[in-house]
Amino acid sequence: MPIPFSRQILIAVAVMFGAVTQASAQDDPRSYVLATAQEGGTYYPVGVALAVLSTIHLVGPHGVSVEAVISGGSIDNLRRMREGEAHFGTMEVQSGVWARDGTGPFEEAGPQDNLRAISMLWPDVEHFLLNTSLVDTGTIADLAGLEARGFAMGPLGSGTEYINDVLFENLGFDYESWGMVFQSYDQSVQALQDGSIAGVNIGSGIGVSSVTHALTEMGELLTLLSVTDEQAEQMDGGMGILATTLIPPGTYPGIEAPVQTITLPNFLAVNADVPEEDVYQFTRTVFENLEYLCEVHQAACAMSVEGAQLGLPVDLHPGAARYFEEVAQ
């Protein structure tokens, strides 16, 4: 059973108090910030779990602590890292590509040369939810008739917003006519319930709480749309990062048959100037505790040493590279 999120926080607080004396003994304690995303997704609960692990395993022996903070997601995390407000960040691979190349939302700021990678994470599973009264084919094609009925694109300026722009533009949708709103996943679910919007895309690890809540509360009034192979290829638009996956029956309330959708990969980033030893110890702690992370959220079950470097958009940090070299021997 997943560990209740409130219990995770209590565990973290208790361990922090127990570790204060040990931490004070360090000659040079270092405190880092891990920027995650909104609470209704996957980045934040797993980010808190990573902070708990750092408290348990790194504060006493190494003087390293990590705090997970709520943020606007990938694009905001990259800004925070660039401006020194965060040292680590969870983010979509495509956002990392834009940051690396100084394209998309980073055309003005230019290439983010501070960016390094620790590991691939899990793929975001895109959950396209639509009011059932507007469903015809049961696929994402049904969004084409959403004019002025309201669609949640994600927080303004977030990676979710930018990715949705790309996906819907590649499909040829006139999404700007939908009555777009820009808000968190939890706010979007509430807006679906009160009828102020008709649809949302929630891109997060499979089993995400906001989708569970939406389908629990609305039942047959809400439909989880599927994506065909042809639609997926069109949505990718040559980026080469989209894949298809099946959401298994029973994953969410009312889902009694597999639903095919698309996935987008994520990775864990770090600033280049974080010391090699600290990144090495953090990386080691992450991969020695994958079972715990999987218990916290099933999305993290997809993480593995074998897949950690597959598809990274930027170079590994030397500390992470050192860990993977060691385990490969």
C-alpha positions as CSV (number, residue, x, y, z in Angstrom):
1,M,0.0,0.0,0.0
2,P,1.3,3.5,-0.8
3,I,2.4,5.5,2.3
4,P,-0.2,8.3,3.0
5,F,1.3,11.6,2.0
6,S,0.5,13.1,5.4
7,R,2.5,10.3,7.0
8,Q,5.4,10.9,4.7
9,I,5.6,14.5,5.9
10,L,5.4,13.4,9.6
11,I,8.1,10.9,9.0
12,A,10.3,13.6,7.5
13,V,9.7,16.0,10.3
14,A,10.5,13.4,12.9
15,V,13.7,12.3,11.3
16,M,14.8,15.9,10.8
17,F,14.6,16.5,14.5
18,G,16.5,13.3,15.2
19,A,19.2,14.3,12.7
20,V,19.8,17.9,13.9
21,T,22.6,17.0,16.3
22,Q,24.4,14.9,13.7
23,A,24.0,17.6,11.1
24,S,25.5,20.2,13.4
25,A,28.6,18.2,13.6
26,Q,29.4,18.6,9.9
27,D,32.1,21.1,9.1
28,D,30.3,22.4,6.0
29,P,26.6,21.4,5.9
30,R,24.9,22.0,2.6
31,S,21.2,22.6,2.1
32,Y,19.7,22.2,-1.4
33,V,16.3,22.9,-2.9
34,L,14.5,20.5,-5.2
35,A,11.9,22.2,-7.3
36,T,9.0,19.9,-8.2
37,A,5.5,21.0,-9.4
38,Q,1.9,21.2,-8.1
39,E,0.6,18.9,-5.5
40,G,-2.0,17.1,-7.7
41,G,0.7,15.5,-9.9
42,T,3.6,13.1,-9.4
43,Y,6.7,15.4,-9.1
44,Y,5.8,16.8,-5.7
45,P,5.0,13.6,-3.7
46,V,8.1,11.8,-5.1
47,G,10.1,15.0,-4.6
48,V,9.1,14.9,-0.9
49,A,10.1,11.3,-0.7
50,L,13.5,12.2,-2.1
51,A,13.8,14.9,0.6
52,V,12.9,12.3,3.2
53,L,15.6,10.0,1.9
54,S,18.2,12.8,2.1
55,T,17.2,13.5,5.7
56,I,17.6,9.9,6.7
57,H,20.7,9.0,4.8
58,L,22.6,12.2,4.0
59,V,22.2,14.8,6.8
60,G,24.2,12.9,9.5
61,P,27.0,11.3,7.6
62,H,27.4,13.9,4.8
63,G,25.9,17.1,6.0
64,V,23.6,17.3,2.9
65,S,19.9,18.1,3.1
66,V,17.4,18.5,0.4
67,E,14.0,20.4,0.6
68,A,11.3,19.7,-1.9
69,V,9.2,22.7,-2.8
70,I,6.0,23.2,-4.8
71,S,6.5,25.0,-8.1
72,G,5.0,25.7,-11.5
73,G,6.6,22.6,-13.0
74,S,9.3,22.1,-15.6
75,I,9.7,25.6,-17.1
76,D,9.5,27.3,-13.7
77,N,12.0,24.8,-12.3
78,L,14.5,25.6,-15.0
79,R,14.1,29.3,-14.2
80,R,14.6,28.7,-10.5
81,M,17.7,26.7,-11.2
82,R,19.1,29.3,-13.5
83,E,18.5,32.1,-11.0
84,G,19.9,30.1,-8.0
85,E,16.5,29.6,-6.3
86,A,16.8,25.8,-6.7
87,H,19.6,23.3,-7.2
88,F,17.7,20.2,-8.4
89,G,14.5,20.0,-10.5
90,T,12.1,17.4,-11.9
91,M,11.1,18.1,-15.5
92,E,10.0,16.9,-18.9
93,V,12.7,15.9,-21.3
94,Q,11.3,18.3,-24.0
95,S,11.6,21.2,-21.6
96,G,15.3,20.1,-21.1
97,V,15.8,20.1,-24.9
98,W,14.3,23.6,-25.1
99,A,16.6,24.8,-22.2
100,R,19.7,23.1,-23.7
101,D,19.1,24.7,-27.1
102,G,17.7,28.1,-26.1
103,T,14.5,27.4,-28.1
104,G,10.8,27.4,-27.4
105,P,10.2,29.2,-24.0
106,F,14.0,29.9,-23.7
107,E,14.5,31.9,-26.9
108,E,14.9,35.1,-25.0
109,A,17.0,33.6,-22.1
110,G,19.2,31.5,-24.4
111,P,20.8,28.1,-23.8
112,Q,20.7,27.1,-20.1
113,D,24.4,26.0,-19.8
114,N,24.0,25.3,-16.1
115,L,21.8,22.2,-16.7
116,R,23.1,18.7,-16.0
117,A,21.2,15.4,-15.5
118,I,21.1,12.9,-12.7
119,S,18.7,10.3,-14.1
120,M,15.6,9.6,-16.2
121,L,12.5,9.3,-14.1
122,W,9.2,7.8,-15.2
123,P,7.2,8.7,-18.3
124,D,4.3,11.1,-17.8
125,V,1.1,9.5,-18.9
126,E,-1.2,12.0,-20.6
127,H,-4.8,11.8,-19.2
128,F,-7.2,13.6,-21.6
129,L,-10.4,14.1,-19.7
130,L,-13.6,15.4,-21.4
131,N,-17.2,15.9,-20.3
132,T,-19.0,12.8,-21.6
133,S,-21.7,14.9,-23.2
134,L,-19.1,16.0,-25.8
135,V,-17.7,12.6,-26.6
136,D,-18.3,11.0,-30.0
137,T,-15.4,8.8,-31.0
138,G,-13.9,8.4,-27.5
139,T,-10.5,9.5,-28.8
140,I,-8.7,12.8,-28.6
141,A,-10.3,13.8,-31.8
142,D,-13.4,14.7,-29.7
143,L,-11.5,17.8,-28.4
144,A,-11.8,19.4,-31.8
145,G,-15.4,20.4,-30.9
146,L,-14.7,22.0,-27.6
147,E,-15.1,25.6,-28.8
148,A,-15.8,28.1,-25.9
149,R,-16.6,25.3,-23.4
150,G,-13.4,25.6,-21.4
151,F,-10.2,23.6,-21.3
152,A,-7.4,23.6,-18.6
153,M,-4.0,23.9,-20.2
154,G,-2.0,23.8,-16.9
155,P,-0.5,26.8,-15.0
156,L,0.4,29.7,-17.2
157,G,4.0,29.5,-18.4
158,S,4.4,25.9,-17.2
159,G,5.9,23.0,-19.1
160,T,2.4,21.5,-19.2
161,E,1.0,24.6,-21.0
162,Y,3.9,24.5,-23.5
163,I,3.6,20.8,-24.2
164,N,-0.2,21.1,-24.6
165,D,0.3,23.9,-27.1
166,V,2.7,21.6,-29.2
167,L,0.5,18.6,-29.0
168,F,-2.7,20.4,-30.0
169,E,-1.1,22.4,-32.7
170,N,0.4,19.2,-34.2
171,L,-3.1,17.8,-34.3
172,G,-4.3,20.9,-36.1
173,F,-6.8,21.9,-33.3
174,D,-8.0,25.5,-33.0
175,Y,-7.3,25.2,-29.2
176,E,-7.2,29.0,-28.7
177,S,-11.0,29.0,-29.3
178,W,-11.6,26.5,-26.5
179,G,-11.8,29.0,-23.7
180,M,-8.5,28.1,-22.2
181,V,-7.8,28.4,-18.5
182,F,-4.4,28.2,-16.8
183,Q,-4.5,26.5,-13.4
184,S,-3.2,23.6,-11.3
185,Y,-4.5,20.0,-11.7
186,D,-6.5,20.1,-8.5
187,Q,-8.1,23.4,-9.5
188,S,-8.9,21.9,-12.9
189,V,-10.6,18.9,-11.3
190,Q,-12.8,21.2,-9.2
191,A,-13.6,23.3,-12.4
192,L,-14.7,20.1,-14.2
193,Q,-17.0,19.3,-11.3
194,D,-18.6,22.7,-11.1
195,G,-19.0,22.8,-14.9
196,S,-16.8,25.9,-15.6
197,I,-14.6,23.8,-18.0
198,A,-15.3,20.7,-20.1
199,G,-11.8,19.2,-20.4
200,V,-8.3,19.0,-19.1
201,N,-5.0,17.1,-19.9
202,I,-3.3,15.9,-16.7
203,G,0.2,14.7,-17.6
204,S,1.6,12.8,-14.7
205,G,2.7,9.4,-13.6
206,I,0.1,6.6,-13.9
207,G,-2.2,6.4,-10.9
208,V,-2.1,10.2,-10.3
209,S,-4.4,11.3,-7.5
210,S,-6.1,14.2,-9.4
211,V,-7.4,11.8,-12.1
212,T,-8.6,9.4,-9.4
213,H,-10.4,12.2,-7.7
214,A,-12.0,13.5,-10.9
215,L,-13.3,10.1,-12.0
216,T,-14.5,9.2,-8.5
217,E,-16.5,12.3,-8.2
218,M,-17.9,12.5,-11.7
219,G,-18.2,8.9,-12.7
220,E,-19.9,8.4,-16.1
221,L,-20.1,12.2,-16.6
222,L,-16.4,12.3,-17.4
223,T,-14.6,10.3,-20.1
224,L,-10.9,9.4,-20.3
225,L,-10.1,9.7,-24.0
226,S,-7.9,7.3,-25.9
227,V,-5.2,8.2,-28.5
228,T,-4.8,6.1,-31.6
229,D,-1.4,5.2,-33.1
230,E,-1.9,7.6,-35.9
231,Q,-2.9,10.4,-33.6
232,A,0.1,9.8,-31.4
233,E,2.4,10.0,-34.5
234,Q,0.8,13.2,-35.5
235,M,1.1,14.7,-32.0
236,D,4.8,13.8,-31.8
237,G,5.4,16.0,-34.9
238,G,8.9,14.7,-35.4
239,M,10.1,15.4,-31.9
240,G,10.8,11.7,-31.4
241,I,9.9,11.6,-27.7
242,L,6.3,10.4,-27.6
243,A,5.3,6.8,-27.0
244,T,2.0,5.1,-26.6
245,T,1.0,3.1,-23.5
246,L,-2.1,1.4,-22.1
247,I,-3.7,2.5,-18.9
248,P,-4.7,-0.8,-17.4
249,P,-8.3,-1.5,-16.3
250,G,-8.9,-0.7,-12.7
251,T,-6.2,2.0,-12.5
252,Y,-8.9,4.6,-12.0
253,P,-12.6,4.3,-11.0
254,G,-14.8,3.3,-13.9
255,I,-12.0,2.3,-16.2
256,E,-12.9,-1.3,-17.0
257,A,-11.0,-1.7,-20.3
258,P,-7.5,-0.6,-21.3
259,V,-7.2,3.0,-22.6
260,Q,-4.3,3.8,-25.0
261,T,-2.7,7.2,-24.5
262,I,0.7,8.8,-25.0
263,T,3.6,9.3,-22.7
264,L,6.3,11.9,-22.4
265,P,9.6,11.2,-20.6
266,N,10.9,13.0,-17.5
267,F,14.3,13.4,-15.9
268,L,15.9,14.7,-12.7
269,A,18.2,17.7,-13.3
270,V,20.8,19.4,-11.2
271,N,22.9,22.5,-11.5
272,A,26.4,22.0,-12.8
273,D,28.0,23.8,-9.8
274,V,26.6,21.4,-7.2
275,P,29.7,19.6,-5.8
276,E,30.4,16.2,-7.3
277,E,30.4,14.4,-4.0
278,D,27.0,15.7,-3.0
279,V,25.4,14.7,-6.3
280,Y,27.1,11.2,-6.1
281,Q,25.7,10.6,-2.6
282,F,22.3,11.9,-3.6
283,T,22.2,9.7,-6.7
284,R,23.4,6.6,-4.7
285,T,20.7,7.2,-2.1
286,V,18.0,7.5,-4.8
287,F,18.9,4.2,-6.5
288,E,19.5,2.3,-3.3
289,N,15.9,3.2,-2.2
290,L,13.8,2.6,-5.4
291,E,11.5,0.2,-3.5
292,Y,10.6,3.0,-1.1
293,L,10.0,5.4,-3.9
294,C,7.8,2.8,-5.7
295,E,5.7,2.5,-2.5
296,V,5.2,6.3,-2.3
297,H,3.9,6.5,-5.9
298,Q,3.6,3.8,-8.4
299,A,5.0,6.0,-11.2
300,A,8.4,5.7,-9.5
301,C,8.3,2.0,-10.0
302,A,9.4,2.7,-13.6
303,M,12.8,4.0,-12.4
304,S,15.8,1.7,-12.8
305,V,19.6,1.9,-13.0
306,E,19.4,0.2,-16.4
307,G,17.2,2.9,-17.9
308,A,18.6,5.9,-16.0
309,Q,20.7,7.3,-18.9
310,L,18.4,6.4,-21.8
311,G,17.1,9.5,-23.5
312,L,18.7,12.2,-21.3
313,P,18.6,15.6,-23.0
314,V,21.8,17.0,-21.3
315,D,25.1,15.6,-20.0
316,L,25.2,13.7,-16.8
317,H,26.6,15.6,-13.8
318,P,30.0,14.1,-12.9
319,G,28.6,12.9,-9.5
320,A,25.8,10.9,-11.2
321,A,28.2,9.6,-13.8
322,R,30.5,8.4,-11.1
323,Y,27.7,6.4,-9.4
324,F,26.6,4.7,-12.7
325,E,30.2,3.9,-13.5
326,E,30.6,2.2,-10.1
327,V,27.4,0.1,-10.4
328,A,28.3,-1.0,-13.9
329,Q,31.5,-2.6,-12.8
